[in-house]
Amino acid sequence: MRCLVGTDLEDVVRFRRILDRKPRLLSGLFFAQELDVAKTAPHIDQTLSGYWCAKEAVIKAFAPVLGLDIWNIEITKDLRGFPKVVIHHPEVDLISFQLSISISHTKNYATATALLTIL
């Protein structure tokens, strides 16, 4: 068994600027479902920042095992509302793993940590 960790931190203002100046860019960075959920959140910029951090954290955790891009990673929620990761990559089924993700944000910053356990 091997454990790998990825983490990321972002300034929420970055996503507020994208929302204000280049909202079309978001559809290239996030899945439609991610955008739909973020639009219902009290602070869309904080939610999108958190999702971005989660995607980056997963990329970093998987880096020694599998090369992922931002477009391979979708952040969803489980039945209890906790963040869940769906990986859209043809080789991910060849790896036996468990993945846990934690996302947090404040008015100014978002962060996420991914814990990948290779079984």
N, C-alpha and C positions, 0 to 999 in steps of 0.2 A: 504494500500500500504506500502511496506517495501523496503528500499534500502540497498543494500549490496555492499561493495567495496572490490576488490582484487587487489594487485599490486605485481610486481616482478621486480628485477634488476639482471642482469647477466653480467659477464665479457666476452667480445667477444672472448678473447684469449682461453677460455675454448672450444668453438666450433671450433676455428681454429685448436686446438690440436686434436680434434676428427676427423676433416676432414683429417688432415695429418696422424694420426696414426691408427685410427679405423673407416674408412668411412662406413663400413658395419653396425656399431652400429646405424647410422642415420636412417636406414630403420625400426628400432624398436622403434624409438622415434617420427618419423614424417610419415604422410601419403604420398603416392607417389606423389600426386598433390602438396603438400607443397614442397617436394624436387625438383620437376620439376620447380616450380616457382622460388625457391631460386637459382637454377642453372643458371637462366637467369638474375638474379640480378647482379649489378656491384660488390657487396661484399657479397658472399654467407654466410660467417661467421656472418656478421652483420644481415642478413635477418633471418638466422636460430636462432640466439640468440633472435631476436625480437619475432619470432614465439614461441620459448620456453617460453619466459616471458609471452606472451599472454596466453598460455595454463595454466601456473602456476597461473596467475592472475584470470582466469576463475575458476579454481579449488578452489582458496581461496574465491572468491565471493560466489560460490555455497555451500561451506562447511557447513553452518548451515542448508541448505535445502536438498542437495543431494550430496552424495559422488561420486565424479568423479575421474577418473584416466587420466593420460596424453593421453592414447590411445582412450579416449572418445571424445577428442577435436580436431577438424580440423580447421585450419585457412585458410580462402579463401578470396576472394575479391568480393565486390559488383560490380554492373555495372559501378560505378564511380571510382572504384579502391581502395575504402576504405576497411580496414580490416573487415572481417565478420567471425563469429564463427558458426560452425556447430557442434552440440553435438550429438554424437552417443551413446545414452544410452536409454534403453527401458522405463525408468520412466520419462524422460524429458517431454514427451507429457502430463503428468499428472499435470504439473505446468504451470500456466499462468504467463508469464514473458516477460520482454524486457531486452536485453543485449546490451550494448555498449562497444566497446573496442578501446583503443588507444595504438599504438605501436610507439616507437621512439628509435633511436639508433645513436651512434656516432662511431668513429673508435674503441673506447675502451669499451663502455658499451651499453647495450640494456635495455630497460625498457618497461613495459606495465601496463596499468590499465584497469580493468574491472568494469563496473557499472551495477549491476544487480538490476532490479526493479521487485519485486514480485507484481503482480496485484491482 
